[in-house]
Amino acid sequence: MTSNLMRLNIPKDFTTIRTAANFHSVALETFRFQYETVSAYRKFCDLLQVAPDTIQQLEDIPFLPIQFFKSKKIIAQSFESEKLFKSSGTTGVVTSKHHVARLENYRKSFRKGFEFFYGSPSEYTILALLPSYLSQGNSSLVYMVDRLIKDSYSEHSGFYLDNLTELCEKLDLLEAQQQKTILLGVSYALLDLIEKRQFSLKHTLVMETGGMKGRRKELIKPELHEILKQGFGVSKIHSEYGMTELLSQAYSTGNGIYRCPPWMKINTRDTEDALTLITQKTGGINVIDLANTYSCSFIATQDLGKVHPDGSFEVMGRFDNSDIRGCNLMVL
């Protein structure tokens, strides 16, 4: 480590966070570190006339519009990119790029996050139906699921592309063995599967992640989940909320209500004024992801949501327009 790195006040390990006070302390440390080291974020803050000595509360921290990951290299200075993740997108569309300086941060985050909600991956067989993500390459979701599959230590765990007949046979086998199973899939592929075959799953947890990826008409979550519940014969559908630009995931164990691991927090902003936070009504989703130590932990997404008093949240959809409204500082 160079002398410059030695002088940096790198934030505490996010996995040590247990309380709101811990979160607040590490979040402020992270803001100061990223202001000093992430040039695009610092320039954004400077344009807003926000400096570390003006930040006393989480509510004071600016959230970087997620579009910056399409046009800027968001990584702390003096750190090299160990892995580049790219978002999915149709041909000709500029995709987000997440330069990850410490892959170990990502592995710790998704493993501990999964364990926080579901226990050890070794308790499950994990079946992944993620054809669009597999074909794109450089997917953070595929990276995560691949390692969870390895951590399951099950000979039956694995990825499925278009081999739906084989997947049906595998589900039948695991159900007959009463094996705890997680079927994780992108929404359109799960719909393809239940159009091929109806199920009555008793030992399988169905988890959807992502939308239709241009393959089908977009559905609101309650409608999608109702179709999936009927097709798989289950009482609830689980969901994973994550994105290329994050290193952490929130999970819904049913009813479309998501919860975060201790190092992740959601708040919402006014859809007409990106710099104003709102509570208990629909707004733009802002994410604090303290696993994103060497990138940006404070991200304004293009999703719409509602945060409940206990910190859980719902995802209501996305902004109609491609840009986040209310902020004219998008182009640096």
C-alpha positions in Angstrom: 0.0 0.0 0.0 1.4 3.4 -1.0 1.9 6.3 1.4 -1.2 8.0 -0.2 -3.4 5.0 0.6 -2.0 4.9 4.1 -3.2 8.4 4.7 -6.8 7.6 3.6 -9.3 7.0 6.3 -10.9 3.9 4.9 -14.3 3.3 6.6 -14.9 0.4 9.0 -15.9 -3.0 7.7 -19.6 -2.8 6.8 -20.3 -6.3 8.2 -19.6 -4.9 11.7 -22.8 -2.8 11.5 -25.5 -4.0 14.0 -27.3 -0.8 15.1 -28.6 2.4 13.7 -25.8 4.2 15.5 -23.2 1.9 13.8 -24.8 2.6 10.5 -24.9 6.3 10.9 -21.2 6.4 12.0 -20.0 4.2 9.1 -22.1 6.1 6.6 -20.6 9.4 7.5 -17.1 7.9 7.4 -17.9 6.5 3.9 -19.2 9.8 2.7 -16.0 11.6 3.7 -13.8 8.8 2.1 -15.8 8.9 -1.1 -15.9 12.7 -1.3 -12.1 12.7 -1.1 -11.4 9.8 -3.5 -14.2 9.4 -6.0 -13.7 12.3 -8.4 -17.2 12.2 -10.1 -18.9 12.1 -6.7 -16.8 15.0 -5.4 -17.6 17.1 -8.4 -21.3 16.4 -8.0 -21.2 17.4 -4.3 -19.2 20.5 -5.1 -21.8 21.6 -7.6 -24.4 21.2 -4.9 -22.0 23.2 -2.5 -21.9 20.2 -0.2 -18.6 19.5 1.7 -17.8 17.0 4.5 -17.9 19.7 7.1 -21.5 20.5 6.2 -22.7 16.9 6.8 -24.0 16.0 10.2 -26.9 13.6 9.4 -27.6 11.0 6.8 -30.3 13.3 5.4 -27.5 15.8 4.4 -25.6 13.4 2.2 -26.2 13.9 -1.6 -27.2 10.9 -3.7 -25.4 10.4 -7.0 -27.8 9.9 -9.9 -27.4 6.3 -11.1 -26.9 7.5 -14.7 -23.3 8.5 -13.8 -22.4 4.9 -13.9 -23.0 5.0 -17.7 -20.7 8.0 -18.4 -18.1 8.0 -15.6 -15.7 5.6 -14.0 -16.9 5.6 -10.5 -14.0 4.2 -8.4 -11.8 5.6 -5.6 -8.6 7.1 -6.8 -5.5 5.0 -6.2 -7.5 1.8 -6.5 -7.6 -0.5 -9.5 -10.6 -2.2 -10.8 -10.5 -5.9 -9.8 -13.7 -6.7 -11.7 -16.0 -4.9 -14.1 -19.7 -5.6 -14.0 -22.0 -4.4 -16.7 -25.8 -4.0 -16.7 -28.0 -5.7 -19.3 -29.3 -3.7 -22.2 -30.5 -3.9 -25.8 -28.1 -3.3 -28.7 -27.2 0.4 -29.0 -28.2 1.2 -25.4 -25.4 2.6 -23.2 -25.1 0.3 -20.2 -23.9 1.0 -16.7 -20.4 -0.1 -15.7 -19.4 -0.8 -12.1 -15.7 -1.0 -11.4 -15.3 -3.1 -8.3 -12.0 -2.5 -6.5 -12.5 -5.2 -3.9 -14.4 -8.3 -5.0 -14.2 -9.6 -1.5 -16.5 -6.8 -0.4 -19.1 -8.1 -2.9 -18.7 -11.7 -1.8 -19.0 -10.8 1.9 -22.1 -8.7 1.1 -24.1 -11.2 -0.9 -23.2 -14.2 1.3 -23.9 -12.5 4.6 -27.0 -10.9 3.0 -28.4 -14.2 1.9 -27.6 -15.8 5.3 -29.4 -12.9 7.0 -32.7 -13.7 5.3 -32.4 -17.4 4.4 -29.7 -19.1 6.4 -26.8 -21.0 4.9 -26.8 -21.7 1.1 -25.8 -25.3 2.0 -29.3 -25.8 3.3 -30.7 -25.5 -0.3 -30.4 -26.8 -3.8 -30.3 -23.6 -6.0 -31.7 -23.6 -9.5 -31.1 -20.4 -11.5 -33.1 -19.5 -14.6 -31.3 -16.4 -15.8 -30.9 -16.8 -19.6 -30.6 -13.1 -20.5 -28.0 -12.5 -17.7 -26.0 -15.6 -18.7 -25.8 -14.5 -22.3 -24.7 -10.9 -21.6 -21.5 -11.7 -19.7 -20.1 -9.6 -16.9 -23.3 -9.8 -14.9 -23.0 -9.1 -11.1 -26.2 -11.2 -10.6 -24.7 -14.3 -12.4 -21.5 -13.8 -10.4 -23.4 -13.8 -7.1 -25.7 -16.8 -8.0 -22.8 -18.8 -9.3 -21.0 -18.6 -5.9 -24.2 -19.3 -4.0 -24.6 -22.4 -6.2 -21.1 -23.5 -5.3 -21.8 -22.8 -1.6 -24.9 -25.0 -1.7 -22.7 -28.0 -2.3 -25.6 -29.7 -4.1 -25.0 -31.8 -7.2 -28.4 -30.7 -8.4 -27.7 -27.0 -8.2 -27.0 -25.1 -11.4 -27.9 -22.7 -14.2 -30.6 -23.3 -16.9 -30.6 -21.4 -20.2 -33.4 -22.6 -22.5 -33.5 -26.2 -21.3 -36.9 -25.9 -19.6 -37.7 -29.6 -20.0 -34.6 -30.5 -18.0 -35.5 -27.9 -15.4 -39.0 -29.4 -15.0 -37.6 -32.8 -14.5 -35.1 -31.5 -11.9 -37.9 -29.8 -10.0 -39.9 -33.0 -10.0 -37.0 -35.0 -8.7 -36.2 -32.5 -5.9 -39.9 -32.3 -4.9 -40.0 -36.1 -4.7 -37.0 -36.0 -2.4 -38.5 -33.2 -0.3 -35.3 -31.2 -0.8 -35.4 -27.6 0.2 -34.9 -25.7 -3.1 -34.7 -22.1 -4.3 -35.7 -21.5 -7.9 -34.4 -18.0 -8.8 -35.3 -16.6 -12.2 -35.8 -13.5 -14.2 -39.5 -12.7 -14.5 -40.1 -13.5 -18.2 -38.3 -16.9 -17.9 -40.4 -17.9 -15.0 -43.5 -17.1 -17.0 -42.1 -19.2 -19.9 -41.7 -22.1 -17.5 -45.2 -22.1 -16.1 -46.6 -21.7 -19.7 -44.8 -25.0 -20.4 -46.0 -26.7 -17.3 -48.0 -26.0 -14.2 -46.6 -27.0 -10.8 -47.6 -27.7 -7.2 -44.4 -27.0 -5.3 -44.2 -27.9 -1.7 -40.5 -27.7 -1.0 -39.4 -25.0 -3.4 -39.1 -21.3 -2.8 -39.7 -19.3 -6.0 -37.7 -16.0 -6.2 -38.1 -13.5 -9.1 -35.4 -11.0 -9.9 -35.6 -8.3 -12.6 -38.2 -7.5 -15.1 -39.2 -8.6 -18.6 -35.9 -7.4 -20.3 -38.0 -6.5 -23.4 -39.2 -10.1 -23.9 -42.7 -9.5 -22.6 -45.1 -6.7 -21.6 -44.2 -5.3 -18.2 -46.5 -6.2 -15.4 -47.0 -4.6 -12.0 -45.6 -6.7 -9.2 -48.9 -7.8 -7.7 -50.2 -9.0 -11.1 -46.9 -10.8 -11.9 -46.8 -12.5 -8.5 -50.4 -13.7 -8.7 -49.7 -15.3 -12.1 -46.5 -17.0 -10.7 -48.2 -18.2 -7.5 -50.9 -19.9 -9.6 -48.4 -21.4 -12.0 -46.1 -22.7 -9.4 -48.7 -23.7 -6.9 -47.1 -21.6 -4.1 -48.6 -19.2 -1.5 -46.0 -16.5 -2.0 -43.3 -15.3 -4.4 -40.0 -14.1 -3.1 -38.0 -11.3 -4.7 -34.5 -10.0 -4.9 -33.8 -6.2 -5.3 -30.3 -5.4 -6.5 -28.6 -3.8 -9.4 -25.3 -3.6 -11.2 -24.3 -0.4 -9.4 -24.7 -1.9 -5.9 -22.9 -4.6 -4.0 -25.8 -5.4 -1.7 -29.3 -6.9 -2.1 -32.6 -6.4 -0.4 -35.0 -9.4 -0.3 -38.8 -9.8 -0.1 -40.0 -13.0 1.5 -43.5 -12.4 0.2 -46.2 -9.7 -0.4 -43.7 -7.4 -2.2 -42.3 -6.0 1.0 -38.5 -5.8 0.9 -36.0 -5.6 3.8 -32.4 -4.7 3.8 -29.4 -6.2 5.5 -27.9 -4.0 8.3 -25.4 -2.2 6.0 -28.1 -1.1 3.5 -30.8 1.5 3.8 -33.5 2.9 1.5 -35.1 6.3 1.5 -37.2 8.2 -1.0 -37.0 11.6 -2.7 -39.6 13.9 -4.2 -40.1 13.0 -7.8 -40.1 16.7 -8.8 -37.2 17.8 -6.6 -34.4 15.2 -6.5 -32.8 16.9 -3.5 -35.8 16.7 -1.2 -36.4 13.5 0.9 -40.0 12.4 1.6 -41.5 9.7 3.9 -44.4 7.3 3.8 -45.4 8.1 0.2 -44.3 7.1 -3.2 -41.0 8.7 -4.4 -37.8 8.0 -6.2 -35.7 5.3 -4.4 -32.4 6.3 -2.9 -30.0 3.6 -1.8 -27.3 3.7 0.8 -25.1 0.6 0.3 -22.2 0.7 2.7 -20.6 -2.4 1.0 -19.9 -0.1 -2.0 -16.9 1.3 -0.1 -14.6 2.0 -3.1 -17.3 3.2 -5.5 -20.3 5.3 -4.4 -22.6 4.2 -1.5 -25.2 6.9 -2.0 -27.2 6.3 -5.2 -30.4 7.9 -6.6 -32.0 5.1 -8.7 -34.7 5.4 -11.4 -37.1 3.2 -9.3 -40.2 4.4 -7.6 -41.0 3.1 -4.1 -42.5 3.7 -0.7 -40.6 3.2 2.6 -42.6 2.0 5.6 -41.9 3.2 9.2 -40.0 0.0 10.1 -37.6 0.6 7.2 -39.1 -2.0 4.9 -40.1 -0.8 1.4 -42.0 -1.5 -1.7 -41.0 -1.0 -5.4 -43.8 0.6 -7.3 -42.3 0.9 -10.7 -39.9 3.2 -12.6 -39.8 6.8 -13.7 -41.7 7.3 -17.0 -38.8 9.4 -18.5 -35.3 8.2 -18.9 -33.8 11.0 -16.7 -34.2 11.6 -13.0 -36.3 14.8 -12.8 -35.5 17.8 -10.5 -31.7 17.8 -10.9 -29.9 19.7 -13.7 -26.4 18.7 -12.6 -26.4 15.4 -14.5 -23.7 16.2 -17.0 -20.3 16.8 -15.5 
